[in-house]
Amino acid sequence: MDNPPRTDRNKVRRLPKRAHYDMETIYRIVDEALVCDVGFAEGEQPFVIPTLHARVGDTLYFHGAPASRLIRHMAAGHPVCVAFTLLDGLVFARSAFHHSVNYRSTVLFGAGRLVESDEERLAALEALTEHLAPGRWAEVRPPNGAEMNATAVIALAIESASAKVRTGPPSDDDADYALPIWAGVLPLGLRAQPPVNDPKLRTDIDAPGYILRYTRGENAP
């Protein structure tokens, strides 16, 4: 996808110096995030639903029960807004006012469609599984007919997007730099803990390497 044009819909208005409109930055955030929040409205009632996602090219895929409010909304082709946030650090300033966080975030806009073909549905489910842990799809039992029938898959073509990023130390007022108060950044990152076996796991099965060495994203510990 070419870099999206800046419009009233995707333009970053607050602190525009932190804005990014290149798809390389946007897609890095999308691909690192494990969870996204999908915003939509039904009449006068807004909803924001956290969910899993996967990206294939310029398309986002979602899955869920066919009766899901979110799935039904997107299957009907209605517009949605999808937000992703990665928290990279807590920013401690000398003044309460200038405390902040270092983050990478992006907001995407588009309209969904129900995926009808079995081939695309299966490819989307593979992408969703691989988004959680690359290498997993090759090991697991694929969905059977009953499971496919119980799962709706939505494709969302990305129409426009923007990202917003904060990095670096706090920005205090000049007069506050002499205060005897610690200031700086406490870095944060997603860290995998040692895997916990399913109590019903066979005793001759060990966790695979992609689980034992699991990391997530460019800021992973």
Rosetta constraint file for C-alpha pairs under 8 A:
AtomPair CA 1 CA 23 HARMONIC 7.17 0.50
AtomPair CA 1 CA 57 HARMONIC 7.92 0.50
AtomPair CA 1 CA 58 HARMONIC 6.04 0.50
AtomPair CA 2 CA 23 HARMONIC 7.15 0.50
AtomPair CA 3 CA 21 HARMONIC 6.33 0.50
AtomPair CA 3 CA 22 HARMONIC 5.07 0.50
AtomPair CA 3 CA 23 HARMONIC 5.48 0.50
AtomPair CA 4 CA 21 HARMONIC 6.56 0.50
AtomPair CA 4 CA 22 HARMONIC 7.35 0.50
AtomPair CA 4 CA 23 HARMONIC 7.62 0.50
AtomPair CA 4 CA 159 HARMONIC 7.75 0.50
AtomPair CA 4 CA 160 HARMONIC 5.43 0.50
AtomPair CA 4 CA 161 HARMONIC 6.43 0.50
AtomPair CA 4 CA 162 HARMONIC 7.90 0.50
AtomPair CA 5 CA 21 HARMONIC 7.92 0.50
AtomPair CA 5 CA 160 HARMONIC 7.36 0.50
AtomPair CA 6 CA 10 HARMONIC 6.19 0.50
AtomPair CA 6 CA 11 HARMONIC 5.48 0.50
AtomPair CA 6 CA 21 HARMONIC 7.70 0.50
AtomPair CA 7 CA 11 HARMONIC 5.58 0.50
AtomPair CA 10 CA 107 HARMONIC 7.69 0.50
AtomPair CA 10 CA 108 HARMONIC 7.94 0.50
AtomPair CA 10 CA 160 HARMONIC 6.57 0.50
AtomPair CA 10 CA 161 HARMONIC 5.64 0.50
AtomPair CA 10 CA 162 HARMONIC 5.73 0.50
AtomPair CA 11 CA 162 HARMONIC 7.01 0.50
AtomPair CA 12 CA 16 HARMONIC 5.48 0.50
AtomPair CA 12 CA 19 HARMONIC 6.08 0.50
AtomPair CA 12 CA 162 HARMONIC 7.28 0.50
AtomPair CA 12 CA 164 HARMONIC 7.66 0.50
AtomPair CA 15 CA 19 HARMONIC 7.56 0.50
AtomPair CA 18 CA 164 HARMONIC 5.28 0.50
AtomPair CA 18 CA 165 HARMONIC 5.33 0.50
AtomPair CA 18 CA 166 HARMONIC 6.36 0.50
AtomPair CA 19 CA 162 HARMONIC 7.00 0.50
AtomPair CA 19 CA 163 HARMONIC 5.66 0.50
AtomPair CA 19 CA 164 HARMONIC 4.53 0.50
AtomPair CA 19 CA 165 HARMONIC 6.65 0.50
AtomPair CA 20 CA 25 HARMONIC 7.07 0.50
AtomPair CA 20 CA 26 HARMONIC 7.66 0.50
AtomPair CA 20 CA 162 HARMONIC 5.96 0.50
AtomPair CA 20 CA 163 HARMONIC 4.88 0.50
AtomPair CA 20 CA 164 HARMONIC 5.94 0.50
AtomPair CA 20 CA 165 HARMONIC 7.62 0.50
AtomPair CA 21 CA 25 HARMONIC 7.70 0.50
AtomPair CA 21 CA 26 HARMONIC 7.37 0.50
AtomPair CA 21 CA 161 HARMONIC 7.02 0.50
AtomPair CA 21 CA 162 HARMONIC 4.95 0.50
AtomPair CA 21 CA 163 HARMONIC 6.24 0.50
AtomPair CA 22 CA 26 HARMONIC 6.48 0.50
AtomPair CA 22 CA 162 HARMONIC 7.72 0.50
AtomPair CA 23 CA 27 HARMONIC 5.74 0.50
AtomPair CA 24 CA 28 HARMONIC 6.23 0.50
AtomPair CA 25 CA 29 HARMONIC 6.59 0.50
AtomPair CA 25 CA 163 HARMONIC 7.34 0.50
AtomPair CA 26 CA 30 HARMONIC 6.39 0.50
AtomPair CA 26 CA 106 HARMONIC 6.16 0.50
AtomPair CA 26 CA 161 HARMONIC 7.63 0.50
AtomPair CA 26 CA 162 HARMONIC 6.85 0.50
AtomPair CA 26 CA 163 HARMONIC 5.82 0.50
AtomPair CA 27 CA 31 HARMONIC 5.92 0.50
AtomPair CA 28 CA 32 HARMONIC 6.17 0.50
AtomPair CA 29 CA 33 HARMONIC 6.16 0.50
AtomPair CA 29 CA 84 HARMONIC 7.17 0.50
AtomPair CA 29 CA 85 HARMONIC 7.71 0.50
AtomPair CA 29 CA 86 HARMONIC 7.32 0.50
AtomPair CA 29 CA 104 HARMONIC 6.79 0.50
AtomPair CA 29 CA 105 HARMONIC 6.76 0.50
AtomPair CA 29 CA 106 HARMONIC 6.97 0.50
AtomPair CA 30 CA 55 HARMONIC 7.57 0.50
AtomPair CA 30 CA 84 HARMONIC 6.51 0.50
AtomPair CA 30 CA 106 HARMONIC 7.58 0.50
AtomPair CA 31 CA 54 HARMONIC 7.35 0.50
AtomPair CA 31 CA 55 HARMONIC 6.95 0.50
AtomPair CA 31 CA 131 HARMONIC 7.55 0.50
AtomPair CA 32 CA 216 HARMONIC 6.50 0.50
AtomPair CA 32 CA 217 HARMONIC 5.20 0.50
AtomPair CA 33 CA 84 HARMONIC 6.61 0.50
AtomPair CA 33 CA 85 HARMONIC 7.15 0.50
AtomPair CA 33 CA 86 HARMONIC 6.64 0.50
AtomPair CA 34 CA 52 HARMONIC 6.50 0.50
AtomPair CA 34 CA 53 HARMONIC 7.40 0.50
AtomPair CA 34 CA 131 HARMONIC 7.65 0.50
AtomPair CA 34 CA 132 HARMONIC 6.92 0.50
AtomPair CA 35 CA 50 HARMONIC 6.59 0.50
AtomPair CA 35 CA 51 HARMONIC 5.67 0.50
AtomPair CA 35 CA 52 HARMONIC 5.03 0.50
AtomPair CA 35 CA 53 HARMONIC 6.86 0.50
AtomPair CA 35 CA 84 HARMONIC 7.22 0.50
AtomPair CA 36 CA 50 HARMONIC 5.61 0.50
AtomPair CA 36 CA 51 HARMONIC 5.63 0.50
AtomPair CA 36 CA 52 HARMONIC 6.31 0.50
AtomPair CA 36 CA 53 HARMONIC 6.99 0.50
AtomPair CA 36 CA 82 HARMONIC 6.69 0.50
AtomPair CA 36 CA 83 HARMONIC 5.73 0.50
AtomPair CA 36 CA 84 HARMONIC 4.98 0.50
AtomPair CA 36 CA 85 HARMONIC 7.60 0.50
AtomPair CA 37 CA 48 HARMONIC 6.15 0.50
AtomPair CA 37 CA 49 HARMONIC 5.39 0.50
AtomPair CA 37 CA 50 HARMONIC 4.26 0.50
AtomPair CA 37 CA 51 HARMONIC 6.25 0.50
AtomPair CA 37 CA 82 HARMONIC 5.66 0.50
AtomPair CA 37 CA 83 HARMONIC 5.21 0.50
AtomPair CA 37 CA 84 HARMONIC 6.67 0.50
AtomPair CA 38 CA 48 HARMONIC 5.40 0.50
AtomPair CA 38 CA 49 HARMONIC 5.19 0.50
AtomPair CA 38 CA 50 HARMONIC 6.29 0.50
AtomPair CA 38 CA 51 HARMONIC 7.41 0.50
AtomPair CA 38 CA 80 HARMONIC 6.65 0.50
AtomPair CA 38 CA 81 HARMONIC 5.73 0.50
AtomPair CA 38 CA 82 HARMONIC 4.47 0.50
AtomPair CA 38 CA 83 HARMONIC 6.46 0.50
AtomPair CA 39 CA 46 HARMONIC 7.27 0.50
AtomPair CA 39 CA 47 HARMONIC 5.68 0.50
AtomPair CA 39 CA 48 HARMONIC 4.32 0.50
AtomPair CA 39 CA 49 HARMONIC 6.52 0.50
AtomPair CA 39 CA 80 HARMONIC 5.77 0.50
AtomPair CA 39 CA 81 HARMONIC 5.04 0.50
AtomPair CA 39 CA 82 HARMONIC 6.20 0.50
AtomPair CA 39 CA 83 HARMONIC 7.97 0.50
AtomPair CA 40 CA 46 HARMONIC 5.86 0.50
AtomPair CA 40 CA 47 HARMONIC 5.51 0.50
AtomPair CA 40 CA 48 HARMONIC 6.58 0.50
AtomPair CA 40 CA 79 HARMONIC 7.13 0.50
AtomPair CA 40 CA 80 HARMONIC 5.09 0.50
AtomPair CA 40 CA 81 HARMONIC 6.59 0.50
AtomPair CA 41 CA 45 HARMONIC 5.59 0.50
AtomPair CA 41 CA 46 HARMONIC 4.22 0.50
AtomPair CA 41 CA 47 HARMONIC 5.96 0.50
AtomPair CA 42 CA 46 HARMONIC 6.37 0.50
AtomPair CA 42 CA 47 HARMONIC 7.89 0.50
AtomPair CA 49 CA 70 HARMONIC 7.39 0.50
AtomPair CA 51 CA 62 HARMONIC 7.80 0.50
AtomPair CA 52 CA 62 HARMONIC 6.62 0.50
AtomPair CA 52 CA 63 HARMONIC 7.85 0.50
AtomPair CA 52 CA 128 HARMONIC 7.64 0.50
AtomPair CA 53 CA 60 HARMONIC 6.68 0.50
AtomPair CA 53 CA 61 HARMONIC 5.65 0.50
AtomPair CA 53 CA 62 HARMONIC 5.13 0.50
AtomPair CA 53 CA 63 HARMONIC 7.80 0.50
AtomPair CA 53 CA 128 HARMONIC 6.19 0.50
AtomPair CA 53 CA 131 HARMONIC 7.78 0.50
AtomPair CA 54 CA 60 HARMONIC 5.70 0.50
AtomPair CA 54 CA 61 HARMONIC 5.31 0.50
AtomPair CA 54 CA 62 HARMONIC 6.98 0.50
AtomPair CA 54 CA 124 HARMONIC 7.70 0.50
AtomPair CA 54 CA 127 HARMONIC 5.89 0.50
AtomPair CA 54 CA 128 HARMONIC 4.97 0.50
AtomPair CA 54 CA 131 HARMONIC 5.91 0.50
AtomPair CA 55 CA 59 HARMONIC 5.70 0.50
AtomPair CA 55 CA 60 HARMONIC 4.50 0.50
AtomPair CA 55 CA 61 HARMONIC 6.22 0.50
AtomPair CA 55 CA 127 HARMONIC 7.34 0.50
AtomPair CA 56 CA 60 HARMONIC 6.39 0.50
AtomPair CA 56 CA 61 HARMONIC 7.68 0.50
AtomPair CA 56 CA 127 HARMONIC 7.32 0.50
AtomPair CA 58 CA 157 HARMONIC 6.39 0.50
AtomPair CA 58 CA 158 HARMONIC 6.13 0.50
AtomPair CA 59 CA 155 HARMONIC 6.37 0.50
AtomPair CA 59 CA 156 HARMONIC 5.51 0.50
AtomPair CA 59 CA 157 HARMONIC 4.76 0.50
AtomPair CA 59 CA 158 HARMONIC 6.14 0.50
AtomPair CA 60 CA 155 HARMONIC 5.74 0.50
AtomPair CA 60 CA 156 HARMONIC 5.00 0.50
AtomPair CA 60 CA 157 HARMONIC 6.56 0.50
AtomPair CA 60 CA 158 HARMONIC 7.36 0.50
AtomPair CA 61 CA 124 HARMONIC 6.27 0.50
AtomPair CA 61 CA 128 HARMONIC 7.48 0.50
AtomPair CA 61 CA 153 HARMONIC 6.93 0.50
AtomPair CA 61 CA 154 HARMONIC 5.61 0.50
AtomPair CA 61 CA 155 HARMONIC 4.72 0.50
AtomPair CA 61 CA 156 HARMONIC 6.27 0.50
AtomPair CA 62 CA 128 HARMONIC 7.81 0.50
AtomPair CA 62 CA 153 HARMONIC 5.77 0.50
AtomPair CA 62 CA 154 HARMONIC 5.14 0.50
AtomPair CA 62 CA 155 HARMONIC 6.66 0.50
AtomPair CA 63 CA 71 HARMONIC 7.49 0.50
AtomPair CA 63 CA 125 HARMONIC 7.77 0.50
AtomPair CA 63 CA 151 HARMONIC 6.60 0.50
AtomPair CA 63 CA 152 HARMONIC 5.55 0.50
AtomPair CA 63 CA 153 HARMONIC 4.43 0.50
AtomPair CA 63 CA 154 HARMONIC 6.10 0.50
AtomPair CA 64 CA 68 HARMONIC 6.72 0.50
AtomPair CA 64 CA 71 HARMONIC 6.56 0.50
AtomPair CA 64 CA 151 HARMONIC 5.60 0.50
AtomPair CA 64 CA 152 HARMONIC 5.48 0.50
AtomPair CA 64 CA 153 HARMONIC 6.77 0.50
AtomPair CA 65 CA 71 HARMONIC 7.23 0.50
AtomPair CA 65 CA 150 HARMONIC 6.32 0.50
AtomPair CA 65 CA 151 HARMONIC 5.28 0.50
AtomPair CA 65 CA 152 HARMONIC 5.84 0.50
AtomPair CA 66 CA 71 HARMONIC 6.27 0.50
AtomPair CA 66 CA 72 HARMONIC 6.73 0.50
AtomPair CA 66 CA 150 HARMONIC 7.06 0.50
AtomPair CA 66 CA 151 HARMONIC 6.32 0.50
AtomPair CA 66 CA 152 HARMONIC 5.14 0.50
AtomPair CA 67 CA 71 HARMONIC 7.12 0.50
AtomPair CA 67 CA 72 HARMONIC 6.57 0.50
AtomPair CA 68 CA 72 HARMONIC 6.05 0.50
AtomPair CA 69 CA 73 HARMONIC 6.14 0.50
AtomPair CA 70 CA 74 HARMONIC 6.27 0.50
AtomPair CA 71 CA 75 HARMONIC 5.89 0.50
AtomPair CA 71 CA 152 HARMONIC 7.31 0.50
AtomPair CA 71 CA 154 HARMONIC 7.06 0.50
AtomPair CA 72 CA 76 HARMONIC 6.25 0.50
AtomPair CA 73 CA 77 HARMONIC 7.01 0.50
AtomPair CA 73 CA 78 HARMONIC 6.05 0.50
AtomPair CA 74 CA 78 HARMONIC 5.55 0.50
AtomPair CA 74 CA 79 HARMONIC 7.24 0.50
AtomPair CA 74 CA 80 HARMONIC 7.45 0.50
AtomPair CA 74 CA 111 HARMONIC 6.72 0.50
AtomPair CA 74 CA 112 HARMONIC 4.63 0.50
AtomPair CA 74 CA 113 HARMONIC 6.20 0.50
AtomPair CA 74 CA 114 HARMONIC 7.41 0.50
AtomPair CA 74 CA 154 HARMONIC 6.91 0.50
AtomPair CA 75 CA 112 HARMONIC 5.93 0.50
AtomPair CA 75 CA 113 HARMONIC 4.86 0.50
AtomPair CA 75 CA 114 HARMONIC 4.62 0.50
AtomPair CA 75 CA 154 HARMONIC 6.50 0.50
AtomPair CA 76 CA 112 HARMONIC 7.38 0.50
AtomPair CA 76 CA 113 HARMONIC 6.80 0.50
AtomPair CA 76 CA 114 HARMONIC 7.65 0.50
AtomPair CA 77 CA 111 HARMONIC 5.43 0.50
AtomPair CA 77 CA 112 HARMONIC 4.95 0.50
AtomPair CA 77 CA 113 HARMONIC 5.47 0.50
AtomPair CA 78 CA 111 HARMONIC 5.52 0.50
AtomPair CA 78 CA 112 HARMONIC 6.62 0.50
AtomPair CA 79 CA 109 HARMONIC 7.32 0.50
AtomPair CA 79 CA 110 HARMONIC 5.59 0.50
AtomPair CA 79 CA 111 HARMONIC 4.27 0.50
AtomPair CA 79 CA 112 HARMONIC 6.99 0.50
AtomPair CA 80 CA 109 HARMONIC 6.06 0.50
AtomPair CA 80 CA 110 HARMONIC 5.83 0.50
AtomPair CA 80 CA 111 HARMONIC 5.98 0.50
AtomPair CA 80 CA 112 HARMONIC 7.75 0.50
AtomPair CA 81 CA 107 HARMONIC 6.82 0.50
AtomPair CA 81 CA 108 HARMONIC 5.73 0.50
AtomPair CA 81 CA 109 HARMONIC 4.79 0.50
AtomPair CA 81 CA 110 HARMONIC 6.82 0.50
AtomPair CA 82 CA 107 HARMONIC 5.59 0.50
AtomPair CA 82 CA 108 HARMONIC 5.07 0.50
AtomPair CA 82 CA 109 HARMONIC 6.42 0.50
AtomPair CA 83 CA 105 HARMONIC 7.35 0.50
AtomPair CA 83 CA 106 HARMONIC 5.86 0.50
AtomPair CA 83 CA 107 HARMONIC 4.49 0.50
AtomPair CA 83 CA 108 HARMONIC 6.48 0.50
AtomPair CA 84 CA 105 HARMONIC 5.43 0.50
AtomPair CA 84 CA 106 HARMONIC 5.38 0.50
AtomPair CA 84 CA 107 HARMONIC 6.51 0.50
AtomPair CA 85 CA 103 HARMONIC 7.05 0.50
AtomPair CA 85 CA 104 HARMONIC 5.93 0.50
AtomPair CA 85 CA 105 HARMONIC 4.37 0.50
AtomPair CA 85 CA 106 HARMONIC 6.78 0.50
AtomPair CA 86 CA 103 HARMONIC 5.57 0.50
AtomPair CA 86 CA 104 HARMONIC 5.14 0.50
AtomPair CA 86 CA 105 HARMONIC 6.15 0.50
AtomPair CA 87 CA 101 HARMONIC 7.29 0.50
AtomPair CA 87 CA 102 HARMONIC 6.34 0.50
AtomPair CA 87 CA 103 HARMONIC 4.59 0.50
AtomPair CA 87 CA 104 HARMONIC 6.69 0.50
AtomPair CA 87 CA 188 HARMONIC 6.84 0.50
AtomPair CA 87 CA 189 HARMONIC 7.36 0.50
AtomPair CA 88 CA 101 HARMONIC 7.43 0.50
AtomPair CA 88 CA 102 HARMONIC 5.23 0.50
AtomPair CA 88 CA 103 HARMONIC 5.15 0.50
AtomPair CA 88 CA 104 HARMONIC 7.49 0.50
AtomPair CA 88 CA 187 HARMONIC 5.90 0.50
AtomPair CA 88 CA 188 HARMONIC 4.94 0.50
AtomPair CA 88 CA 189 HARMONIC 6.02 0.50
AtomPair CA 88 CA 219 HARMONIC 7.36 0.50
AtomPair CA 89 CA 101 HARMONIC 5.60 0.50
AtomPair CA 89 CA 102 HARMONIC 4.86 0.50
AtomPair CA 89 CA 103 HARMONIC 6.97 0.50
AtomPair CA 89 CA 185 HARMONIC 6.22 0.50
AtomPair CA 89 CA 186 HARMONIC 5.31 0.50
AtomPair CA 89 CA 187 HARMONIC 4.08 0.50
AtomPair CA 89 CA 188 HARMONIC 4.72 0.50
AtomPair CA 89 CA 189 HARMONIC 7.79 0.50
AtomPair CA 90 CA 100 HARMONIC 6.45 0.50
AtomPair CA 90 CA 101 HARMONIC 4.54 0.50
AtomPair CA 90 CA 102 HARMONIC 6.29 0.50
AtomPair CA 90 CA 185 HARMONIC 5.59 0.50
AtomPair CA 90 CA 186 HARMONIC 5.07 0.50
AtomPair CA 90 CA 187 HARMONIC 6.46 0.50
AtomPair CA 90 CA 188 HARMONIC 7.36 0.50
AtomPair CA 91 CA 99 HARMONIC 5.64 0.50
AtomPair CA 91 CA 100 HARMONIC 4.90 0.50
AtomPair CA 91 CA 101 HARMONIC 4.95 0.50
AtomPair CA 91 CA 102 HARMONIC 6.65 0.50
AtomPair CA 91 CA 169 HARMONIC 6.67 0.50
AtomPair CA 91 CA 170 HARMONIC 5.87 0.50
AtomPair CA 91 CA 183 HARMONIC 7.85 0.50
AtomPair CA 91 CA 184 HARMONIC 6.03 0.50
AtomPair CA 91 CA 185 HARMONIC 4.57 0.50
AtomPair CA 91 CA 186 HARMONIC 6.54 0.50
AtomPair CA 92 CA 98 HARMONIC 7.72 0.50
AtomPair CA 92 CA 99 HARMONIC 5.11 0.50
AtomPair CA 92 CA 100 HARMONIC 6.83 0.50
AtomPair CA 92 CA 170 HARMONIC 6.42 0.50
AtomPair CA 92 CA 182 HARMONIC 7.86 0.50
AtomPair CA 92 CA 183 HARMONIC 5.13 0.50
AtomPair CA 92 CA 184 HARMONIC 5.28 0.50
AtomPair CA 92 CA 185 HARMONIC 5.99 0.50
AtomPair CA 92 CA 186 HARMONIC 7.79 0.50
AtomPair CA 93 CA 97 HARMONIC 8.00 0.50
AtomPair CA 93 CA 98 HARMONIC 5.57 0.50
AtomPair CA 93 CA 99 HARMONIC 5.05 0.50
AtomPair CA 93 CA 100 HARMONIC 7.89 0.50
AtomPair CA 93 CA 170 HARMONIC 5.27 0.50
AtomPair CA 93 CA 171 HARMONIC 7.07 0.50
AtomPair CA 93 CA 172 HARMONIC 6.28 0.50
AtomPair CA 93 CA 182 HARMONIC 7.73 0.50
AtomPair CA 93 CA 183 HARMONIC 4.93 0.50
AtomPair CA 93 CA 184 HARMONIC 6.61 0.50
AtomPair CA 94 CA 98 HARMONIC 7.46 0.50
AtomPair CA 94 CA 99 HARMONIC 7.96 0.50
AtomPair CA 94 CA 172 HARMONIC 6.58 0.50
AtomPair CA 94 CA 176 HARMONIC 6.48 0.50
AtomPair CA 94 CA 177 HARMONIC 7.30 0.50
AtomPair CA 94 CA 179 HARMONIC 7.10 0.50
AtomPair CA 94 CA 181 HARMONIC 5.80 0.50
AtomPair CA 94 CA 182 HARMONIC 6.87 0.50
AtomPair CA 94 CA 183 HARMONIC 5.78 0.50
AtomPair CA 95 CA 99 HARMONIC 7.02 0.50
AtomPair CA 95 CA 172 HARMONIC 6.99 0.50
AtomPair CA 95 CA 176 HARMONIC 7.34 0.50
AtomPair CA 98 CA 170 HARMONIC 6.88 0.50
AtomPair CA 98 CA 171 HARMONIC 6.54 0.50
AtomPair CA 98 CA 172 HARMONIC 6.21 0.50
AtomPair CA 99 CA 170 HARMONIC 7.02 0.50
AtomPair CA 100 CA 170 HARMONIC 7.46 0.50
AtomPair CA 101 CA 166 HARMONIC 7.43 0.50
AtomPair CA 102 CA 165 HARMONIC 7.40 0.50
AtomPair CA 102 CA 166 HARMONIC 4.89 0.50
AtomPair CA 102 CA 167 HARMONIC 5.11 0.50
AtomPair CA 102 CA 168 HARMONIC 7.21 0.50
AtomPair CA 103 CA 165 HARMONIC 5.64 0.50
AtomPair CA 103 CA 166 HARMONIC 5.37 0.50
AtomPair CA 103 CA 167 HARMONIC 6.97 0.50
AtomPair CA 104 CA 163 HARMONIC 7.33 0.50
AtomPair CA 104 CA 164 HARMONIC 6.04 0.50
AtomPair CA 104 CA 165 HARMONIC 4.50 0.50
AtomPair CA 104 CA 166 HARMONIC 6.67 0.50
AtomPair CA 105 CA 163 HARMONIC 5.50 0.50
AtomPair CA 105 CA 164 HARMONIC 5.30 0.50
AtomPair CA 105 CA 165 HARMONIC 6.29 0.50
AtomPair CA 106 CA 161 HARMONIC 7.12 0.50
AtomPair CA 106 CA 162 HARMONIC 5.65 0.50
AtomPair CA 106 CA 163 HARMONIC 3.98 0.50
AtomPair CA 106 CA 164 HARMONIC 6.15 0.50
AtomPair CA 107 CA 161 HARMONIC 5.62 0.50
AtomPair CA 107 CA 162 HARMONIC 5.74 0.50
AtomPair CA 107 CA 163 HARMONIC 6.41 0.50
AtomPair CA 108 CA 158 HARMONIC 6.57 0.50
AtomPair CA 108 CA 159 HARMONIC 7.54 0.50
AtomPair CA 108 CA 160 HARMONIC 5.99 0.50
AtomPair CA 108 CA 161 HARMONIC 4.35 0.50
AtomPair CA 108 CA 162 HARMONIC 6.84 0.50
AtomPair CA 109 CA 158 HARMONIC 6.05 0.50
AtomPair CA 109 CA 159 HARMONIC 5.70 0.50
AtomPair CA 109 CA 160 HARMONIC 5.37 0.50
AtomPair CA 109 CA 161 HARMONIC 6.12 0.50
AtomPair CA 110 CA 156 HARMONIC 6.22 0.50
AtomPair CA 110 CA 157 HARMONIC 5.86 0.50
AtomPair CA 110 CA 158 HARMONIC 5.07 0.50
AtomPair CA 110 CA 159 HARMONIC 4.99 0.50
AtomPair CA 110 CA 160 HARMONIC 7.06 0.50
AtomPair CA 111 CA 156 HARMONIC 5.76 0.50
AtomPair CA 111 CA 157 HARMONIC 6.55 0.50
AtomPair CA 111 CA 158 HARMONIC 7.78 0.50
AtomPair CA 111 CA 159 HARMONIC 7.98 0.50
AtomPair CA 112 CA 154 HARMONIC 6.21 0.50
AtomPair CA 112 CA 155 HARMONIC 5.51 0.50
AtomPair CA 112 CA 156 HARMONIC 4.32 0.50
AtomPair CA 112 CA 157 HARMONIC 6.79 0.50
AtomPair CA 113 CA 154 HARMONIC 5.61 0.50
AtomPair CA 113 CA 155 HARMONIC 5.41 0.50
AtomPair CA 113 CA 156 HARMONIC 6.48 0.50
AtomPair CA 114 CA 152 HARMONIC 7.38 0.50
AtomPair CA 114 CA 153 HARMONIC 6.17 0.50
AtomPair CA 114 CA 154 HARMONIC 4.78 0.50
AtomPair CA 114 CA 155 HARMONIC 6.46 0.50
AtomPair CA 115 CA 120 HARMONIC 6.87 0.50
AtomPair CA 115 CA 121 HARMONIC 6.16 0.50
AtomPair CA 115 CA 152 HARMONIC 7.62 0.50
AtomPair CA 115 CA 153 HARMONIC 5.54 0.50
AtomPair CA 115 CA 154 HARMONIC 5.59 0.50
AtomPair CA 115 CA 155 HARMONIC 6.33 0.50
AtomPair CA 116 CA 120 HARMONIC 7.63 0.50
AtomPair CA 116 CA 121 HARMONIC 7.15 0.50
AtomPair CA 117 CA 121 HARMONIC 6.18 0.50
AtomPair CA 118 CA 122 HARMONIC 6.00 0.50
AtomPair CA 119 CA 123 HARMONIC 6.21 0.50
AtomPair CA 120 CA 124 HARMONIC 6.03 0.50
AtomPair CA 121 CA 125 HARMONIC 6.26 0.50
AtomPair CA 121 CA 153 HARMONIC 6.16 0.50
AtomPair CA 122 CA 126 HARMONIC 6.18 0.50
AtomPair CA 123 CA 127 HARMONIC 6.22 0.50
AtomPair CA 124 CA 128 HARMONIC 6.18 0.50
AtomPair CA 124 CA 153 HARMONIC 7.43 0.50
AtomPair CA 125 CA 129 HARMONIC 6.19 0.50
AtomPair CA 125 CA 153 HARMONIC 7.99 0.50
AtomPair CA 126 CA 130 HARMONIC 6.08 0.50
AtomPair CA 126 CA 137 HARMONIC 6.13 0.50
AtomPair CA 127 CA 131 HARMONIC 5.96 0.50
AtomPair CA 128 CA 132 HARMONIC 6.80 0.50
AtomPair CA 129 CA 133 HARMONIC 6.71 0.50
AtomPair CA 129 CA 134 HARMONIC 7.72 0.50
AtomPair CA 129 CA 136 HARMONIC 6.70 0.50
AtomPair CA 129 CA 137 HARMONIC 6.15 0.50
AtomPair CA 130 CA 134 HARMONIC 4.46 0.50
AtomPair CA 130 CA 135 HARMONIC 6.40 0.50
AtomPair CA 130 CA 136 HARMONIC 6.06 0.50
AtomPair CA 130 CA 137 HARMONIC 6.20 0.50
AtomPair CA 133 CA 210 HARMONIC 7.20 0.50
AtomPair CA 133 CA 211 HARMONIC 7.63 0.50
AtomPair CA 133 CA 214 HARMONIC 7.78 0.50
AtomPair CA 134 CA 210 HARMONIC 7.29 0.50
AtomPair CA 135 CA 139 HARMONIC 7.32 0.50
AtomPair CA 135 CA 210 HARMONIC 6.96 0.50
AtomPair CA 136 CA 140 HARMONIC 6.49 0.50
AtomPair CA 137 CA 142 HARMONIC 7.72 0.50
AtomPair CA 143 CA 147 HARMONIC 5.65 0.50
AtomPair CA 143 CA 148 HARMONIC 6.15 0.50
AtomPair CA 144 CA 148 HARMONIC 6.18 0.50
AtomPair CA 145 CA 149 HARMONIC 6.18 0.50
AtomPair CA 146 CA 150 HARMONIC 6.30 0.50
AtomPair CA 147 CA 151 HARMONIC 6.35 0.50
AtomPair CA 148 CA 152 HARMONIC 7.77 0.50
AtomPair CA 168 CA 185 HARMONIC 7.76 0.50
AtomPair CA 169 CA 184 HARMONIC 5.82 0.50
AtomPair CA 169 CA 185 HARMONIC 6.13 0.50
AtomPair CA 170 CA 183 HARMONIC 7.28 0.50
AtomPair CA 170 CA 184 HARMONIC 6.38 0.50
AtomPair CA 170 CA 185 HARMONIC 7.52 0.50
AtomPair CA 172 CA 176 HARMONIC 6.32 0.50
AtomPair CA 172 CA 177 HARMONIC 6.75 0.50
AtomPair CA 173 CA 177 HARMONIC 7.04 0.50
AtomPair CA 189 CA 219 HARMONIC 6.17 0.50
AtomPair CA 189 CA 220 HARMONIC 5.49 0.50
AtomPair CA 189 CA 221 HARMONIC 6.20 0.50
AtomPair CA 190 CA 215 HARMONIC 7.83 0.50
AtomPair CA 190 CA 216 HARMONIC 6.65 0.50
AtomPair CA 190 CA 220 HARMONIC 5.98 0.50
AtomPair CA 190 CA 221 HARMONIC 7.22 0.50
AtomPair CA 191 CA 215 HARMONIC 6.98 0.50
AtomPair CA 191 CA 216 HARMONIC 7.76 0.50
AtomPair CA 191 CA 220 HARMONIC 6.66 0.50
AtomPair CA 191 CA 221 HARMONIC 6.24 0.50
AtomPair CA 192 CA 214 HARMONIC 6.40 0.50
AtomPair CA 192 CA 215 HARMONIC 6.75 0.50
AtomPair CA 194 CA 212 HARMONIC 7.15 0.50
AtomPair CA 195 CA 207 HARMONIC 7.50 0.50
AtomPair CA 195 CA 211 HARMONIC 7.29 0.50
AtomPair CA 195 CA 212 HARMONIC 7.10 0.50
AtomPair CA 197 CA 201 HARMONIC 6.52 0.50
AtomPair CA 197 CA 207 HARMONIC 7.93 0.50
AtomPair CA 201 CA 205 HARMONIC 7.24 0.50
AtomPair CA 207 CA 211 HARMONIC 6.32 0.50
AtomPair CA 207 CA 212 HARMONIC 6.62 0.50
AtomPair CA 208 CA 212 HARMONIC 6.43 0.50
AtomPair CA 209 CA 213 HARMONIC 5.89 0.50
AtomPair CA 210 CA 214 HARMONIC 5.61 0.50
AtomPair CA 215 CA 220 HARMONIC 5.93 0.50
AtomPair CA 215 CA 221 HARMONIC 7.68 0.50
AtomPair CA 216 CA 220 HARMONIC 5.40 0.50
